[in-house]
Amino acid sequence: MALKKIDVVTVHGGHNPSGKIACGATGILDESKEDRIITKKVIELLKKHKIKAYDTTCNDGKSQTDVLQKICAKCNSHKDVDLNISIHFNSGAGDKKGNGKTTGSEVYLTAKANDKYDVAKRICNQLENIGFTNRGVKVRDNLYFLNRTNEQAILVEVCFVDDKDDSKLYNAHKDDVAHAIVQAILNHNKAVAEKNTKKK
């Protein structure tokens, strides 16, 4: 399938707010706090570049399932969406003292195909440019969000909340992380435009 320009995007933090049931991972970083910061910055940047963006974060979920259902319902309520983006922060590195290298970033999707794969690869590369280890694009077929949105979806794991090197790099480059995600979309759109121009 030919790649298409991305004009409408939904973005959300992947969990309930910090301190509530079904909130995100905590360590050196607090996932629920940081995913909302990045979501807000990404949406602001997308709008500056004339890309329509909706915040579909859930702040009142009664359980993990309820949070996911509400997020997907919000995503699916918007028409003409080209891509749904879930912002997360990973855990499990167990490196709170730091070993001089980041555990890094990765992006999940249901299949390595179409626009979502192209954007996912570009996000990984952009985050690598900041200094995060590129863990790559990974296929997951068991994540509720990726399976329940009407349109293409990706889940971005920015970095690890329990890795000192990740958290240090992230805290120094929060704006750059948001720019990286948006730049990946802009670069995708540029590549699509160039391809369409060559066809004429």
N, C-alpha and C positions, 0 to 999 in steps of 0.2 A: 504493500500500500504506500502511495506517495505521501511524503511528509507534508504537513499543513502548518500554516502560520497559527500561532497561539495568541488569541485576542482576549479571551476571557478565562480567568483563573480564580479558583477558590484556594484559600490558605487558612490553616488553623493549627493551633497548638494541640497536641495529640491526647491531652489528659484534662481532668478536672483541675481547678486551681489548687495551688499548694495548700496543704493542710486539710483538704477535703478528702472524702472517700474517692478511691480510684484516681488519686493524683499521681504525678510522674515520679521517676526515680530521684533519689537525693544522694548526695555525696559531697564533694567539694562544690559542685554546682547543684542547683535545684532545677530539675527539668521543667516543672510546671511554670516556674517564674521565667526561665530563659526562653522556652518555646514561644511564650506570648510576646516577649521582647522582639524576637526575630520575626514572628508573624507580622507584627505591627510595622516593623521597618520594611519588610518585603512588600507589603501592600502599599505603603507610601511610595516606594520606589517604582513599583509597577505602574501606579497611577500617573507618576511623573512622566513615564514613558508611553502614556496613552494606552495602557493595557488595563482593561476593566478587571478589578480584583475585589473579591468579597471575603470578609472574615467569617469563617464558619466554626469558630472555636465554641466549645460547650463549657459553660461556667456553672451549671446547675444539675449535673448528672447525679442520679441516685445510686448508680453502680457502674462498674466498668462497661457492662453491656449497654446500659442506658446512655452513657457518654458516647459510645460508638454509634449507637442508633441515632442519637440526636445530631451528631456531626454529619453522618451520611444523609440524614433527612435535610439538613441545611444545605449541604452540597447539591443534592438532587433538586432542591427547590429553585435553584437558579437555572435559567434557560441559556442555551448556547455556550455552555462551559466547554472549554477545550482541554483543561487540565486541572485536577484536584491535587493539592499538595499538603501533606501532613508533616509538621515539623516535630521532631523528637530529638532527645539526647539519650545516648546509649548508656548502659552500665554493665559491669562485669569485668572491667579491666583490673580492678584491685591494685592500682598503682598510686596510692595516695602520697607516697614519698617522692615519686618521680624517678624515672630511669634515663632521662635525657632524650626520649623520643615519644611521640604521640601514638596512641592506639588508633585514633583516626576516625574517618568519616565513611559512610556507605549509604547507598540508596536502594530501597526495596521496591519491587514491582512484580506483577503477575506473569509477565513475559517480556523477553528482550526483543520487543518489536515496536514499530510505529514511533510517534512523536514522544511518548513517555520515555522510551529507551534513549532516544537521542538527547533529550533534556537531562535525564538521569546521569548519563555519561558525562555530559558537560558540567553538571553540578559537582560531581566527584573531582573532575579535573580542576575546576575553579577553586574548590576548597583545598585541593592539593597545592595550588599556587600560593595559598596563604601559609601553608606549612603543615597541614594535617596529613597524616598517612592516608593514602588512597586505598581503601578497602574494597572499592569497586561497586558495581551494580550487581545486586543479588535477587534471584527469583524466589518469591515466597507465595505460595498458593493458599496459605492458611490464615491470612490476616484479614479480619473483618472489614476494615476500611477499604482495602484494595479490592475486595470482592463485591462490595455493596454500593459503590458509586456508579451512577449511570454512565459517566464518561471516564476517560483515562485518569489514572491516579498513581502517584508515587509517594513513598514515605521516606523522608530524609532524616537520617541519624547524623546530626551535626558533628558530635564528638562524644567522648565518654565523661560522665559526671564524676567518676571515681578515679580519674587519671590526672595527676598533678600537672603533667606537661600539656595535656589537652586543655585543662581548665585555664592554665596560664596563657596559652596561645589564644584561646577563645576570648577571655576577658580583655585582652589587648586588641582584639580584632572583631568585636561584635558587629560593627557597621560593615566591615569587610565581608563577614559571613553572609549578611543580608544581600550585599552587593553581588556576591558570588552566585547566589541562587538566581537573582534577577538577571545577571549578565548571561547566565546559561540560557535563559529563555530568550533574551535579546539575540544572542549568537545563533540560537536555533532559528529564530525568525529571519535573521540575515541570510543564513544558509538556504532557507526555503525560498526567499526572494531572489537570491542569485541563481538558484536552480531554475526557477520559473522564467527568469530573464533569458537564460541560455536557450530555453525551449522555443522562445519567440523568434 
